């Protein structure tokens, strides 16, 4: 953002931008209360997922029709990210730009894949993934895992569990938004959880192996289920590693790839309380952000790059597609891959439960209990169904 603001002010010298960084854990707690108190800044950053259960038209200035018509704005932004920033009047009240895209695939060690004679591009289904994990796993003389073929990070594992149910066409039976009911007592949900348990049972993943953000860089795991953001954020701390990314495989060869049961977009919003020159300046800033590719190009090509993910901007994706291979680094290639193969297949659930509660507090802890044989698969699915239905009903009423 600092780099972009410097670039912006060269183009618009009459506008001064006061950049106020807020610690991530305070963003959520400050955003809505500041709006209610009418002391929010002219332009705000937040995640669209934070607007679940709220009407954006009551909170922000409309991007449409204030700046663009709906058709004009849709020409700039891919369709899936528009859902959570749509107001009750059908207009758009935020600008989705970037997402880390949890569970879009795997970051992997290219050298370990070469040694095992595995091509990431050949991993099309979960059967392929199982086969690769077996080949990449190394056991010591006592039969314990010395190097895991696969590592599972908590947020992404829980997201992938939901996505895998959707790969099998199980969205409607998993969650009914009309009755606020969750149901994991199905064959599809059981299939999904059993796939992740397979990696534990077949000694390709040790659920007691510790923090994957330490074990993966130390090559105690050949690949890590994660968002593409890890290629840019975490791996820049280890510049000697040779890593890349491949997209989440399908459940089987006949299934449809589905992403983003819970998908949060980093978005920008304009205060509806500002007026006159301040309002004009905020509109110019947002318009420039939407129409100028430097906002997204900078983080991907900085040295070292510090962000990789799925891009909502149609203009920028066209720019990436037009570049030849010599103009692309590993980070921009990853962003293009997950944006083209991921975003068109996003299907978000209509849940009112926020990502921290759904994924981090409920689903993954239950999955970990299954991995550690503390409860059975059926017990976990039963308990998740009951707990999430109760939370959903509380959110609805």
PyMOL commands that set and color helices and strands:
alter all, ss='L'
color gray80, all
select helices_A, chain A and resi 2-11+24-36+48-51+56-58+70-76+80-85+110-115+120-122+126-136+154-167+171-174+187-201+212-215+229-232+235-237+276-291+294-301+314-322+325-327+330-341+343-345+355-371+377-396
alter helices_A, ss='H'
color red, helices_A
select strands_A, chain A and resi 43-47+95-99+105-109+138-139+145-147+151-152+175-176+181-182+223-226+243-247+266-270+310-311
alter strands_A, ss='S'
color yellow, strands_A
deselect
rebuild
show_as cartoon
